[in-house]
């Protein structure tokens, strides 16, 4: 039933004039909590409770009037009865059947009562059969709906179980993949750390190799100078600023190259460098150099002036980058 049909049926529900299915539908709707229908039902039930008090009191008819009405109805019923197999109406047949047991004066009354009982019994039986059939149909519908719901529930339960299993499998796979990725990441970090160490070691080895190559080249140059018959040696000695220091210069007249080797040189202050000077008429810069961790220095010099023109060599402490003329303290001096 729709909401409008239920609202129209509430007045009949209040006076008890609905059949069972309609009453059940209205009560089910009221149980849903509909405020409008609850107010209507309450109002109509209150009015229905007052209806008996609004009737006018009527005195019951006398006993003689009641009996006269019964006999009159019995007579009309005898005249209007259908004819049975023996040619008698139903009322006449009942009167004839009751004749040996009941007084003739009461037979019409008993006939009417039996007819009423028979009609009421038939009507009750028919209503009971109809109600039972309706309830059986409703029960079958409910059982069918329940069966469908159970089937759908079982199917949903199976789907849910399968999805839970699939989800568990995916979760295990994801956890496994995460573990694998984590292990791979850790291994990659370890490899990168090892690679950094190898790079540092390689860089250090390259620096050492470059230093060894430089030292080897310097030694080769020194050996070349020593083997040459045109090489001249100039010794430089330390003065007050560096008494323990010393140096020598190997000069080749043919190539105009020189090899300079200094030792026991004082440690350079920050921003300072050593500068070698070839003194001709005035000091000429022959280059700058620094010392290693052993306070030694090896330098190959090119484009030096002819040694016959040089009167002496000197080493001074100058600002980094060198100067056109000596400005700092003299550390080494040597005559040609």
BELZI-V763599 format. One record per run of one state. SS is the DSSP state (alpha for helix, beta for strand, coil for the rest). FROM is the first residue (numbers start at 1). TO is the last residue. If there is no record, write none. Layout:
{{SS;FROM;TO} {SS;FROM;TO}}
//
This chain:
{{coil;1;2} {alpha;3;14} {coil;15;19} {alpha;20;31} {coil;32;34} {alpha;35;54} {coil;55;62} {alpha;63;80} {coil;81;82} {beta;83;83} {coil;84;88} {beta;89;89} {alpha;90;98} {coil;99;106} {alpha;107;227} {coil;228;230} {beta;231;238} {coil;239;245} {beta;246;252} {coil;253;256} {beta;257;263} {coil;264;271} {beta;272;279} {coil;280;282} {beta;283;289} {coil;290;296} {beta;297;301} {coil;302;306} {alpha;307;309} {coil;310;311} {beta;312;319} {coil;320;329} {beta;330;335} {coil;336;336}}
//
